[in-house]
Amino acid sequence: MALSELPPPIDESGDAGAELPLLRTPPPGAMSKAWIARLQTVDAPWTTARRERRAAFTGLDESPIVLTSAKGCNVADLDGNRYVDFVACFGAALLGHGSTRVARSLEMQSERLVFGLGDVFPSDSKIALTERLARLFPEPGARVMLGLSGADAIDAAMKTALLATGRPGIVAFEGGYHGLATGPLAMNGLRPEYRLPFGAHLSSHVRFVPYPKAADTLEQTLTIVDDLAQKGEIGAIVVEPILGRGGVYVPPAGFLAGLREIATRTGALLVADEIWTGLGRSGAILRSVEDGVVPDVVCLGKGLGGGLPMSACIGKGAVMEAWRSPKGVAPELAEAGLHGEAIHTATHFGNPLACATSIAVLDTIFGQKLHLRAREEGEAFVAMLREACGPETKVREIRGQGLMVGIEVEGGAQRGLGLARDLLMTGWLVLTGGRGDVLTLTPPLTIPRALLTAFTERFAQLAAMRAL
Ligand SMILES: Cc1ncc(COP(=O)(O)O)c(C=O)c1O
C-alpha cells in the first residue's frame, strides 16, 4: 500500500483532540497488522524479538497498532481507530499533538533557513534559543550546549563533569534511565539487560546507589553517596529529580538538597536529568529548582523541540568554563582539542527548524502557564485515581507530581502489562515502567479534565476485572 492510500488524518472537526476513544475494529486491526508485517522484514529484529518475549511472558497478543495521525490528546491508527494518548511520545508531547503554534513556527522557519552550520556559522534561531535556555537556569551566566536527543544532553553533561573536575567517577542511581547512547548507557540502572551486551564499551567508573523511594531510606542513600564522594574520585552525581522510567518515584524531601550538599563539599558536580521532569511535565519548569536546589548542570530534552529533535545541557557559567580551560587535561592536548577542533559537535546540532519550534514550545508553556496547569490537573488526577481505585482493583500505590503519574499494581509485570493491553484494547494508550508493574501516565499538559475523569473510570473498571 502506498502512502497516498492511507486513511485521511484524524477528524479535526468537533471537539478537536479532546474526544473519547472510538474503535471501529478491535486493535490491532488488519491494516496495522499488515504494515507491521512489512516492518518486520526490514527493521532490525530487536523490536520483534522483544515483542515475542513479552507475548510469551504475558500470554497476550502483543502486536502493536500503527499510528497515522494525531490531534491534541487523540491519536488515530491505520484502521481508523481513535485513542486517547496517555503516553504522549514518552512524555514529550507537552502541548499535545498538532500544536498550531509549533506548526506555524516550523513553516516560517522552513521558508527562511533549514540547515545550520552549528558551531561554525550559527543561525539566528540557534542564538535566540540558546539565550532563552540560559535564562531558564536559576543563576545568571549559565551556558548552553544543544543536542538532538536526551542522551546527547547527558553525554554533554558527562563530558562537562570530566573537564570541570578531572575526575571520571560518576554516582548514578538504581532504576535510573538517561538514554541509550554509549556514554549514558553506562549509567543505566533500570535493568542490567540494557548494559550487559555492550559492557565492553561502557565506562567502568559508574557507581550505582539505591534511589530513595521512601523517607526511611533517605539517610542510607545519602551515606552511600557521601562515602563514595569522599574518596575524591567522583566528578558527577547524576540524578533524576523524580525517578521516571524506573517507576515514577518521587523521592523524600531533602534528597536533592542532600546530594547538593555532598557535591559541593566534595567538589563533584550535581547533574539534574530533567529530561522527563522538566518543562512543566512534573508541574514545574525545573523540578530541582522548584525543590529548592540549584544543580551545576541541568539536562532538558523530550518535549523541548515540540516533536523535532532538540535537547540541551545547561550549566553554571563557572562550571562550563571548563570547556575553555579543562582540569586534568595535559596542556598540549587541551590546546589541540579545545582551540583547534570542535570537540563536541554534530552535523545537526542547533538545527534551525528545531530551534524555531523549541522557541514556540517555550513561548506556549510560559504563555499558557502549562507547568502550573500540569500541577493542578495532576493533583486532581491523582486524587481521583486514589478515590476510584479500591482494594478490588489491586492497586498498590498511586504517585507522581504534575502530569507524571505512576499506578503501581499488585501481581508484578503480569498484571501491569495485562492492564496496559486492556487499556489499548479499549482505546487508551499507556506504557508501563518500573519492573512492568507501574502504569506510567504522561498525557499532554493540555489534557482536559473530562479525559482524566474518563480514564480514571475506565481504569478502575478494567483493574477490578483483571485476574492477572
Ligand atoms: C530521565 C531521562 N533521561 C534521558 C532520557 C533519554 O532521552 P532520549 O531517549 O531522547 O535519548 C530519557 C528518556 O526516556 C529519560 O527519561
PDBQT file of the ligand as one rigid body, heavy atoms in Angstrom, charges set to zero:
ROOT
HETATM    1  C1  LIG A 501      15.179  10.892  32.568  1.00  0.00    +0.000 C 
HETATM    2  C2  LIG A 501      15.585  10.597  31.157  1.00  0.00    +0.000 A 
HETATM    3  N1  LIG A 501      16.808  10.951  30.742  1.00  0.00    +0.000 NA
HETATM    4  C3  LIG A 501      17.226  10.722  29.482  1.00  0.00    +0.000 A 
HETATM    5  C4  LIG A 501      16.407  10.104  28.578  1.00  0.00    +0.000 A 
HETATM    6  C5  LIG A 501      16.906   9.815  27.195  1.00  0.00    +0.000 C 
HETATM    7  O1  LIG A 501      16.301  10.646  26.254  1.00  0.00    +0.000 OA
HETATM    8  P1  LIG A 501      16.370  10.192  24.716  1.00  0.00    +0.000 P 
HETATM    9  O2  LIG A 501      15.514   8.979  24.582  1.00  0.00    +0.000 OA
HETATM   10  O3  LIG A 501      15.813  11.383  23.986  1.00  0.00    +0.000 OA
HETATM   11  O4  LIG A 501      17.802   9.938  24.400  1.00  0.00    +0.000 OA
HETATM   12  C6  LIG A 501      15.132   9.698  28.966  1.00  0.00    +0.000 A 
HETATM   13  C7  LIG A 501      14.237   9.013  28.024  1.00  0.00    +0.000 C 
HETATM   14  O5  LIG A 501      13.221   8.477  28.360  1.00  0.00    +0.000 OA
HETATM   15  C8  LIG A 501      14.716   9.952  30.287  1.00  0.00    +0.000 A 
HETATM   16  O6  LIG A 501      13.501   9.571  30.726  1.00  0.00    +0.000 OA
ENDROOT
TORSDOF 0
